[in-house]
């Protein structure tokens, strides 16, 4: 009796053409060093800002250099290190969820519940880089809302966040329980910083008078509350990044890098 031939690798979907990966790696491990980076920024930013504001009237010091140093780590400024870190974190969330969505779709599963939060994360990354949300102040002025607030954009912004949040919660019902819980917690932390804490800090903000080029020094109370606001946003982004990357696993093969869904962390329910 002839022996039954073994199926070839190509006919066995459970075997990779290059052989089984020697070791799977979890990309979510990058979240820890990124968390330390966020912690350093949340300490260095306000310390440098408060120190520079304290000596800004001393003509014997290189004020231009000090101002630039403070701007580079100022959590409340744009186009600097904290801005790029926040942009990178949110872009990582979008890439992670988008990759998982593509893999789920390739396996015949329902992928739109993953594409939706991936798209929101991509928009938030662009918004962090270009400050698109501040354009909502024009809408607030036209509607006559936000009176008494220095950051009038938070009024229409809160409405937009509410609508988008409801849509995301409905989509989250299609996700696995673990992923749903992680993303909901991440979103709640992010929104609490972006909307609630920023609204609370508005009365403490000293706006730049008309015709004055140099922005005034802010109070220590505002600077510290701003750390809470921006810190919560970055922590929320970190939690979302961990949730997204936990869906994936990586392995090095002879043909390159292999990316696959982690069976220990299902994406959709």
C-alpha positions in Angstrom: 0.0 0.0 0.0 1.4 3.3 -1.0 1.9 6.0 1.6 -0.4 9.0 1.5 1.6 12.0 0.4 2.0 14.9 2.8 0.2 18.1 1.8 2.6 20.7 0.5 3.1 24.0 2.4 1.1 25.9 -0.2 -1.9 23.7 0.4 -1.7 24.2 4.2 -2.9 27.7 5.2 -1.6 27.2 8.8 2.0 27.0 7.6 3.8 30.1 6.4 5.6 29.5 3.0 8.9 30.5 4.6 8.4 28.1 7.5 7.1 28.9 10.9 8.4 32.2 12.5 11.0 31.5 15.1 9.4 34.0 17.5 6.4 36.3 17.5 6.9 39.7 18.9 4.3 42.1 20.3 4.5 45.6 19.0 2.6 46.9 22.0 5.9 46.8 23.9 6.8 50.1 22.4 4.1 51.8 24.5 6.1 51.7 27.7 9.1 53.7 26.4 6.7 56.1 24.8 4.9 56.5 28.1 8.3 57.5 29.7 8.7 60.1 27.0 5.3 61.5 27.7 6.1 61.6 31.4 9.4 63.5 30.8 7.6 66.1 28.6 4.9 66.6 31.3 7.7 67.4 33.8 10.2 69.3 31.6 7.7 71.4 29.8 6.1 73.3 32.7 9.4 73.5 34.7 11.2 75.2 31.8 8.2 77.4 31.0 7.8 78.6 34.6 11.6 79.2 34.9 11.8 81.2 31.7 8.8 83.3 32.6 10.3 84.1 36.0 13.4 85.7 34.3 11.9 87.1 31.1 12.5 90.7 32.2 16.2 90.2 33.0 18.2 91.9 30.2 21.4 90.2 31.2 20.1 86.8 30.0 19.8 85.5 26.4 16.1 86.0 26.2 15.8 84.8 22.6 17.4 81.5 23.4 15.5 81.0 26.6 12.2 81.8 24.8 12.9 79.3 22.1 13.9 76.6 24.6 10.6 77.1 26.4 8.7 77.0 23.1 10.2 73.7 22.1 8.9 71.9 25.2 5.8 74.0 25.9 2.8 71.7 26.1 0.5 74.7 25.2 2.4 75.6 22.0 2.2 74.3 18.5 4.8 73.0 16.1 7.1 71.7 18.8 8.2 68.4 20.5 5.0 67.7 22.4 2.9 68.4 19.3 4.9 66.0 17.2 4.8 63.3 20.0 1.0 63.6 20.2 0.7 63.5 16.4 2.9 60.4 16.3 0.9 58.6 19.0 -2.5 59.3 17.3 -1.1 58.3 13.9 0.2 55.1 15.5 -3.4 54.4 16.7 -4.7 54.9 13.2 -2.1 52.7 11.6 -2.5 49.9 14.2 -6.3 49.8 13.9 -6.1 50.1 10.1 -3.7 47.2 9.9 -5.9 45.1 12.1 -9.0 46.1 10.0 -7.2 45.0 6.8 -6.2 41.7 8.3 -9.7 41.1 9.6 -11.2 41.9 6.1 -8.6 39.5 4.4 -9.8 36.7 6.7 -13.4 37.4 5.7 -14.5 39.2 8.9 -16.4 42.4 9.5 -13.8 45.2 9.4 -15.7 48.5 9.4 -15.9 48.7 13.3 -12.1 49.0 13.2 -11.9 51.3 10.2 -14.2 53.8 11.9 -12.0 54.5 15.0 -8.9 54.3 12.8 -10.3 57.2 10.7 -11.1 59.2 13.8 -7.6 58.7 15.1 -6.1 59.8 11.8 -8.2 62.9 11.9 -7.2 63.7 15.5 -3.5 63.2 14.4 -4.0 65.8 11.6 -5.9 68.1 14.0 -3.0 67.9 16.5 -0.6 68.9 13.8 -2.7 71.7 12.2 -4.9 72.8 15.2 -8.0 72.4 13.0 -10.3 72.3 16.1 -9.5 76.0 16.8 -11.3 76.9 13.6 -14.5 75.9 15.5 -14.1 79.3 17.3 -15.4 81.0 14.2 -18.6 78.8 14.3 -19.0 79.6 18.0 -18.7 83.4 17.3 -21.3 83.1 14.5 -23.7 81.2 16.8 -23.1 83.6 19.7 -22.1 80.9 22.1 -19.0 80.5 24.3 -19.3 84.0 25.9 -17.0 84.4 28.8 -14.6 81.7 27.6 -11.2 82.3 26.2 -11.4 79.1 24.3 -14.8 79.4 22.6 -14.1 76.4 20.3 -14.9 74.0 23.2 -18.6 74.7 22.9 -19.1 73.4 19.3 -16.2 71.0 19.9 -18.1 69.4 22.7 -21.1 68.9 20.5 -19.0 67.3 17.7 -17.3 65.1 20.3 -20.7 64.0 21.6 -21.9 63.0 18.1 -18.7 61.3 17.1 -18.6 59.5 20.5 -22.1 58.1 20.1 -21.3 56.8 16.6 -18.1 55.2 17.9 -19.9 53.6 20.9 -22.5 52.1 18.5 -19.6 50.7 16.3 -17.8 49.4 19.4 -20.7 47.0 20.0 -19.2 45.0 17.1 -15.7 44.8 18.7 -14.5 42.3 21.1 -15.2 43.0 24.8 -11.6 43.6 25.7 -10.9 45.9 22.8 -14.2 47.8 23.3 -13.3 48.4 27.0 -9.8 49.6 26.2 -10.9 52.0 23.5 -13.8 53.4 25.6 -11.4 54.1 28.5 -8.8 55.7 26.2 -11.4 57.9 24.5 -12.9 59.0 27.9 -9.5 60.0 29.2 -8.6 61.8 26.0 -12.0 63.7 25.9 -11.8 64.6 29.6 -8.5 66.4 29.0 -9.4 67.9 25.6 -12.8 69.3 26.6 -13.4 69.3 30.4 -10.0 70.3 31.6 -9.5 72.8 28.8 -12.8 74.4 29.6 -11.8 74.6 33.3 -8.5 76.3 32.4 -10.1 78.9 30.1 -10.8 81.5 32.9 -7.1 81.3 34.0 -5.7 82.0 30.5 -4.4 85.5 29.9 -4.9 86.4 26.2 -2.4 88.5 24.2 -3.7 92.1 24.0 -4.4 93.5 20.6 -1.3 95.2 19.0 1.1 93.3 21.3 3.5 90.9 19.6 4.8 89.1 22.7 2.4 86.8 24.5 2.1 87.5 28.2 3.4 85.1 30.9 0.7 82.8 32.2 0.0 82.1 35.8 1.5 79.0 37.5 -2.1 77.7 38.0 -2.8 77.8 34.3 0.5 76.2 33.4 -0.1 73.3 35.8 -3.7 72.8 34.7 -2.5 72.8 31.1 -0.1 70.0 32.0 -3.1 68.0 33.3 -5.0 68.7 30.1 -2.3 67.8 27.6 -1.1 65.0 29.8 -4.5 63.4 29.8 -4.7 63.7 26.0 -1.4 62.0 25.6 -2.3 59.3 28.1 -5.5 58.7 26.3 -3.6 58.4 23.0 -1.1 55.9 24.7 -4.0 53.8 26.0 -5.6 53.7 22.5 -2.2 52.9 21.0 -1.7 50.0 23.3 -5.2 48.7 22.5 -4.5 48.9 18.8 -1.1 47.3 18.8 -2.3 44.5 21.2 -4.3 43.2 18.2 -1.1 42.5 16.2 2.0 40.4 16.4 5.2 40.6 14.4 7.7 38.0 13.2 10.9 38.2 11.1 11.0 35.7 8.2 13.4 35.1 5.3 11.1 37.2 3.1 10.8 40.1 5.5 8.5 41.2 8.3 5.3 39.2 8.9 2.3 41.0 10.5 -0.6 39.0 11.7 -3.5 39.2 14.1 -2.8 38.0 17.6 -5.2 35.1 18.3 -4.9 36.0 22.0 -6.5 39.4 21.5 -9.5 39.1 19.1 -10.5 42.3 17.4 -14.2 41.8 16.6 -16.8 40.1 18.6 
